[in-house]
Structures are given as structure tokens and as C-alpha cells.
């Protein structure tokens, strides 16, 4: 009888808060490739690796997501590069760089996210020469559809994608072009369309997918063509930054420790003139300040690059130090240790399906 009483107490205590969510997130950036002589005057292929040590040790082996915040390559030559992770432990991992040439890549900045999170999934998918039969040949506007599948535990998932490797044949093409269009995600899969144009032949493509079902994690993709505001094609001033801004409102928990928020963004599409000058692409964000509830993404180019289109993706998460989140109907409570740091009523636009309430 005593055992039954104990069990009932535990059930009642759990019901007080609803479902519980716990996660560990860390992020950083690696600038291993930054105009050193071995990258500006290379001997191909180039193979480089960098060891990343986590600022804080994880409680379990994390998943790691890579994205490119900045990249530059020389004009008029085929581009062939790839980045990938290896040897992941609770203490760190390795970022591996491979550049096959012949295009020179003197700059490449890689943002990484490491997570222990039951509500998130990371996949790396490499589309080979055999897979890309529509994009590896031909002329003009071409596209090809694929399906990305994930574990069917996400009733209303958020999915975004980042290009982390590619092989472009552009000798006869005026443009180096790739665009990712994602469909509406279901609970277990999502349609993905890759597009290119002119004589740009995409011979391989490596894409990192991020899938999340948690309300507090935000993810998405945005894109912009040359227009009056960003002037991608106006390269008369070589020093000017020609960029597009995207802003969105974030939940109030992001205002608790804005300096510790996970704000990660990377390149997910572009259309660059191949013959005029070297290609330079960069994605960044404005730092969040205290009491600010706005995330601002900035993406664009500078110098001699002629950029017709650019696409960027992002993943956001509140302070990376461990928090516990409890959901009860339309209320949610955030605990750090035993201290309640935030308690508020969920607004109507926050759908109950997004909270995964049990």
C-alpha cells in the first residue's frame, strides 16, 4: 500500500506542470580557412581539420550541425568543396575541410551547433552525381525534387537546410546557381526541390538538415533577389556591403540572457555571376541586447561580386546553458536549477500542437 501512495504522489507532481523538456546547446564559429598561403596559393586537393573543444562538457554525446557563414571562391573555375564532422564526443569534435579545386577558396567561416535535445534531429544528406541527373547536365532553368525523411515523432516539425558541400561545373556558364525550396513538412517527411540555371551543372551537393519540434527553437529560411534596397548587382563601390535584413520576433525567454542565446545562420542558396569577379557571400546577425525580442539576420555580398540572388537559413534557441521547461495547458514555466526564471501565459498564436503537451 505504501508503494501505491508513493506512485500516486509522483503522478500528481508531474501533472502539476505537464510535460517536461530539457536540452543542452552550445555554438561557436571556426575560421580555419582565412587567406593563409596554403589556401590562396594551393596545391590540390587540400585536406584540413580543426579540433573543436566545447566550452562546457555535455552530459551525453551531442549531435553537431555545421553551416557556412562566409565563403569566397575565385572566378571562372569549377568549384568543389566539402565540410563534415567526425569524432564527436562529450568534450568536442573535429571539423574536416576538403577542397578539390580548381577554384581557389581563400575564405570559409563555419558556424557549428552542438546539441543534446530529444526534440531535435540533424541529418547530413549527400546528393551524388547519379542522384542529380537533372541538375548535372543541360541548359537553362532546371530543377529536381527529393524527399527528406525523419523519425515520425514530430507532429508539427520545423525544418531548415544548409549547404555544406558542392561540386559545380561552371566553365561554360555565366552563373553559379543553386536554390533550395522546401515544402510543407509532415510528421515524418518533407519535399525538397533543388534548382539551377544556365550551364551551371551541379554534380554533387551536401545538405545539412535541422528538424525540431520544440516551440522555443526557431528555424527557417529566407531569400532575396537583387532589388532597390540591397543592390546586389551594384558593385561600383568595392568596399560597400550590399545586404538584405530579415527580422522576426522571438519568445520572451530569449530576453533572459541575450548574450547566451544560440543565434546560428548559414548559406542555403545563391546565384552569382561566374565571369565578372570572385564570389563572396556572408551571413551574420545583429547581437541581441537586453530586453530585445527581435532577431535580425543579415545576408549579402561585397567587393566585385555580382550577386543576383541569395538565400540564408537560421536556427535559434534560448540561452544555451541547461534549463528545464515545463508546459501546462497554455502556461509555461522555465526553471534554472530550482529557481523559476520565467512564467507566463502562452499567447494565442502559439499553437498547442507546437508545445507537445501530453
ZIKANOR-V90843 format. One record per residue. N is the residue number from 1. D_CENTER is the distance of its C-alpha to the mean C-alpha in whole Angstrom. Layout:
N_D_CENTER + N_D_CENTER
This chain:
1_53 + 2_51 + 3_48 + 4_48 + 5_48 + 6_45 + 7_43 + 8_43 + 9_42 + 10_39 + 11_38 + 12_39 + 13_37 + 14_34 + 15_35 + 16_35 + 17_32 + 18_30 + 19_27 + 20_26 + 21_22 + 22_21 + 23_18 + 24_17 + 25_14 + 26_14 + 27_12 + 28_13 + 29_13 + 30_15 + 31_17 + 32_19 + 33_19 + 34_21 + 35_24 + 36_26 + 37_29 + 38_28 + 39_25 + 40_27 + 41_30 + 42_29 + 43_30 + 44_28 + 45_27 + 46_25 + 47_23 + 48_22 + 49_20 + 50_20 + 51_20 + 52_18 + 53_20 + 54_19 + 55_21 + 56_22 + 57_22 + 58_21 + 59_23 + 60_22 + 61_20 + 62_16 + 63_13 + 64_11 + 65_7 + 66_7 + 67_5 + 68_8 + 69_9 + 70_13 + 71_15 + 72_18 + 73_21 + 74_24 + 75_26 + 76_28 + 77_27 + 78_25 + 79_21 + 80_20 + 81_18 + 82_16 + 83_14 + 84_14 + 85_15 + 86_18 + 87_21 + 88_19 + 89_21 + 90_21 + 91_22 + 92_19 + 93_18 + 94_18 + 95_16 + 96_17 + 97_18 + 98_20 + 99_21 + 100_24 + 101_25 + 102_27 + 103_25 + 104_24 + 105_21 + 106_22 + 107_19 + 108_15 + 109_13 + 110_10 + 111_8 + 112_9 + 113_9 + 114_12 + 115_13 + 116_16 + 117_16 + 118_18 + 119_16 + 120_13 + 121_12 + 122_10 + 123_11 + 124_12 + 125_14 + 126_16 + 127_18 + 128_21 + 129_24 + 130_26 + 131_23 + 132_23 + 133_26 + 134_26 + 135_23 + 136_25 + 137_28 + 138_30 + 139_30 + 140_29 + 141_26 + 142_25 + 143_22 + 144_22 + 145_21 + 146_19 + 147_19 + 148_16 + 149_18 + 150_17 + 151_19 + 152_21 + 153_21 + 154_19 + 155_21 + 156_19 + 157_15 + 158_12 + 159_10 + 160_7 + 161_6 + 162_5 + 163_9 + 164_10 + 165_13 + 166_16 + 167_20 + 168_21 + 169_25 + 170_26 + 171_29 + 172_31 + 173_28 + 174_28 + 175_24 + 176_21 + 177_19 + 178_16 + 179_15 + 180_13 + 181_15 + 182_14 + 183_17 + 184_18 + 185_17 + 186_20 + 187_20 + 188_20 + 189_18 + 190_17 + 191_18 + 192_16 + 193_17 + 194_17 + 195_19 + 196_21 + 197_24 + 198_27 + 199_28 + 200_24 + 201_24 + 202_21 + 203_22 + 204_19 + 205_16 + 206_13 + 207_10 + 208_8 + 209_8 + 210_7 + 211_10 + 212_12 + 213_15 + 214_16 + 215_17 + 216_16 + 217_12 + 218_11 + 219_8 + 220_8 + 221_9 + 222_12 + 223_14 + 224_17 + 225_20 + 226_23 + 227_25 + 228_27 + 229_25 + 230_22 + 231_25 + 232_22 + 233_26 + 234_28 + 235_28 + 236_31 + 237_30 + 238_28 + 239_27 + 240_26 + 241_22 + 242_22 + 243_19 + 244_17 + 245_17 + 246_15 + 247_16 + 248_16 + 249_18 + 250_17 + 251_19 + 252_22 + 253_21 + 254_18 + 255_22 + 256_23 + 257_22 + 258_19 + 259_19 + 260_18 + 261_15 + 262_11 + 263_10 + 264_6 + 265_5 + 266_5 + 267_8 + 268_8 + 269_12 + 270_15 + 271_19 + 272_21 + 273_24 + 274_25 + 275_29 + 276_29 + 277_27 + 278_24 + 279_21 + 280_19 + 281_15 + 282_13 + 283_11 + 284_12 + 285_13 + 286_16 + 287_17 + 288_18 + 289_22 + 290_24 + 291_25 + 292_22 + 293_20 + 294_18 + 295_15 + 296_15 + 297_12 + 298_14 + 299_13 + 300_16 + 301_19 + 302_22 + 303_25 + 304_26 + 305_23 + 306_24 + 307_21 + 308_22 + 309_18 + 310_15 + 311_11 + 312_8 + 313_5 + 314_5 + 315_6 + 316_9 + 317_12 + 318_16 + 319_17 + 320_16 + 321_20 + 322_21 + 323_22 + 324_24 + 325_24 + 326_26 + 327_27 + 328_30 + 329_31 + 330_29 + 331_29 + 332_27 + 333_28 + 334_25 + 335_27 + 336_27 + 337_29 + 338_32 + 339_32 + 340_31 + 341_28 + 342_27 + 343_29 + 344_29 + 345_30 + 346_27 + 347_27 + 348_28 + 349_24 + 350_23 + 351_24 + 352_25 + 353_24 + 354_20 + 355_22 + 356_23 + 357_27 + 358_29
